[in-house]
Amino acid sequence: MEVLNSGKTSFKIEVPYRLYQTGEGGGKPMILYLHGYGQDMGSFISATEPLHKLEAYHLYIQGPYPEYTMMHKGKKWGYSWYLYDGNGDNFIRSLEYTSEFIQGIIDQLASFVTINQLVIFGYSMGGYVGGYFGLTRWKHTNAMILTGCRIKTEVVSGDWNDRKHIKVLALHGKNDDNVVHERQEQEIALLKEKGLQADIKLLEGGHDLSHDYLDEALKWLLSLGFKEIV
């Protein structure tokens, strides 16, 4: 059989997102929620319910890559945020592609809601892409809460002075076997060297997103000036 032509092309799939509002209308912060590997938007909305007591826009986006190996007993697909097939170029390319996709949703929503700051809450794989998004879209990002992940500073280029306004809180389990906390501690130390206001807090437990993580995230956001709904 003779090959006449070969190449690569692209296709698009529909990816759901959901925007909630808590508190009164008008200008307010937006929290961007990025779920972990194998989760979906619905499960992450439930998992992060403690943060819904904050007055904010709450934006949930589902990962664009369906992951059949993470199917649950109810036959639901899991989802991921980037390709991780051992090819570093594919990894970085998919991080950038996903970040463009996220930015497009935020830009669209900004046409009818007033966002006065953007905070990223990323868990596990969502934390990886959240860290990349925040450090590459530094004009739009004010703060990041990254849980159970490692900030991939090695794939970020440009002047770090542009990013000094970003506040970073890393939350990590002392017994996390998926992503050891020492790696994230090194990244936070590097961000401090670059002039960012960054900190890491180690909690009891492993990789699962427990209420302890959400309680710490809530306290930190309140310290940044967020308001609780009365």
QUIWOZI-V841537 format. One record per residue. RES is the residue in one letter. BURIAL is b if it has 9 or more other C-alpha atoms within 8 Angstrom, else e. Layout:
BEGIN
[[RES	BURIAL] [RES	BURIAL]]
END
This chain:
BEGIN
[[M	e] [E	e] [V	e] [L	e] [N	e] [S	e] [G	e] [K	e] [T	e] [S	e] [F	e] [K	e] [I	e] [E	e] [V	e] [P	e] [Y	b] [R	e] [L	e] [Y	e] [Q	b] [T	b] [G	e] [E	e] [G	e] [G	e] [G	e] [K	b] [P	b] [M	b] [I	b] [L	b] [Y	b] [L	b] [H	b] [G	b] [Y	b] [G	b] [Q	b] [D	b] [M	b] [G	e] [S	e] [F	b] [I	b] [S	e] [A	e] [T	b] [E	e] [P	e] [L	e] [H	b] [K	b] [L	b] [E	b] [A	b] [Y	b] [H	b] [L	b] [Y	b] [I	b] [Q	b] [G	b] [P	b] [Y	b] [P	b] [E	b] [Y	e] [T	e] [M	b] [M	b] [H	e] [K	e] [G	e] [K	e] [K	e] [W	b] [G	b] [Y	b] [S	b] [W	b] [Y	b] [L	b] [Y	e] [D	e] [G	e] [N	e] [G	e] [D	e] [N	b] [F	b] [I	b] [R	e] [S	b] [L	b] [E	b] [Y	e] [T	b] [S	b] [E	e] [F	e] [I	b] [Q	e] [G	e] [I	e] [I	e] [D	e] [Q	e] [L	e] [A	b] [S	e] [F	e] [V	e] [T	b] [I	b] [N	e] [Q	b] [L	b] [V	b] [I	b] [F	b] [G	b] [Y	b] [S	b] [M	b] [G	b] [G	b] [Y	b] [V	b] [G	b] [G	b] [Y	b] [F	b] [G	b] [L	b] [T	e] [R	e] [W	b] [K	e] [H	e] [T	b] [N	b] [A	b] [M	b] [I	b] [L	b] [T	b] [G	b] [C	b] [R	b] [I	b] [K	b] [T	e] [E	e] [V	e] [V	b] [S	e] [G	e] [D	e] [W	e] [N	e] [D	e] [R	b] [K	b] [H	e] [I	b] [K	b] [V	b] [L	b] [A	b] [L	b] [H	b] [G	b] [K	b] [N	b] [D	b] [D	e] [N	e] [V	b] [V	b] [H	b] [E	e] [R	b] [Q	b] [E	b] [Q	e] [E	b] [I	b] [A	b] [L	e] [L	b] [K	b] [E	e] [K	b] [G	b] [L	b] [Q	b] [A	b] [D	e] [I	b] [K	e] [L	b] [L	b] [E	e] [G	b] [G	b] [H	b] [D	e] [L	b] [S	e] [H	e] [D	e] [Y	b] [L	b] [D	b] [E	e] [A	b] [L	b] [K	e] [W	e] [L	b] [L	b] [S	e] [L	e] [G	e] [F	b] [K	e] [E	e] [I	e] [V	e]]
END
